[in-house]
Amino acid sequence: MVTVRPVPVGDRWAVAVQVELPKTHLVAVSTGTGYIMCGALDVALLNTRLKERGIVAARALGVKTVEELLEAPITDLTDAARTLGVREGMPGKEALARMFVD
């Protein structure tokens, strides 16, 4: 099953996607500029082989739901996310707030 829904982040809205797969869940929330995702996100790949794309992304481990992802601490992030002020240890919700770029 795939679930897509809006998620409030402060006074703005992000889009959450949750995919139920056999024995695992994929969870991501996007601002349109960047996104946070569960442990399936390969940050090293984004920072090396796809570096020229400047992908704004961060990962939190051990999450199974959108709500958990929003509260979990960021464990890894891309260089492009770091330039927007995202840091390891901040909650996913705070990382998303920094990923809204007008």
C-alpha positions in Angstrom: 0.0 0.0 0.0 1.2 3.6 -0.8 -0.1 6.5 1.3 0.5 10.1 0.2 -0.6 13.0 2.4 0.1 16.6 3.3 2.1 17.2 6.5 2.2 20.6 8.3 5.7 21.9 9.0 5.3 25.2 10.9 3.1 27.4 8.8 4.0 25.5 5.6 3.1 22.1 4.1 5.2 19.2 3.0 4.2 16.0 1.3 4.6 12.6 3.1 4.9 9.3 1.2 4.7 5.9 3.0 5.2 2.7 1.1 4.4 -0.6 2.8 6.7 -3.3 1.4 7.2 -6.9 2.5 9.1 -6.8 5.8 9.9 -3.1 5.5 8.5 0.4 5.2 9.8 3.3 3.1 9.0 6.7 4.5 9.8 10.1 3.1 8.7 13.7 3.5 9.4 16.4 0.8 9.3 20.1 0.8 9.8 20.5 -2.9 13.4 21.7 -2.3 14.6 18.7 -0.3 13.4 15.7 1.7 14.0 13.5 4.7 13.8 9.8 4.5 14.1 6.5 6.4 17.3 4.5 6.5 16.9 3.3 2.9 18.3 6.6 1.7 21.9 6.2 0.4 23.4 9.5 1.4 26.9 8.4 0.4 25.7 7.8 -3.2 24.0 11.3 -3.3 27.2 12.9 -2.0 29.5 11.1 -4.5 28.1 9.8 -7.7 25.2 12.2 -7.8 27.0 15.2 -6.2 26.6 17.4 -9.3 22.8 17.3 -8.8 23.0 19.1 -5.4 20.3 16.9 -3.9 19.0 18.3 -0.6 18.3 15.2 1.6 18.7 13.8 5.1 18.2 10.4 6.7 16.8 9.2 10.1 17.3 5.6 11.2 14.8 3.2 12.8 11.6 4.9 11.6 8.5 3.1 10.3 5.9 6.0 10.2 5.8 9.6 9.0 5.3 10.7 12.6 8.4 8.9 13.7 10.4 10.4 10.9 9.4 13.9 11.8 10.5 13.4 15.4 13.7 11.2 14.9 17.1 12.8 14.9 18.9 13.2 11.5 21.8 10.8 11.3 23.2 11.6 7.8 22.7 14.3 5.3 23.9 15.5 1.9 26.4 18.3 1.5 23.6 20.4 -0.2 21.4 19.9 2.9 24.2 21.1 5.2 24.5 24.3 3.2 20.8 25.0 4.2 21.6 24.6 7.9 20.5 21.0 8.4 22.7 19.2 11.0 23.0 15.7 12.5 20.9 15.3 15.6 18.2 17.8 14.8 14.7 16.4 14.6 13.3 15.6 11.1 10.7 18.3 11.4 13.4 21.0 12.0 15.4 19.7 9.1 12.4 20.0 6.8 11.7 23.6 8.0 15.2 24.5 6.7 14.5 22.8 3.4 11.8 25.3 2.4 13.5 27.7 0.0 11.4 30.4 -1.7 
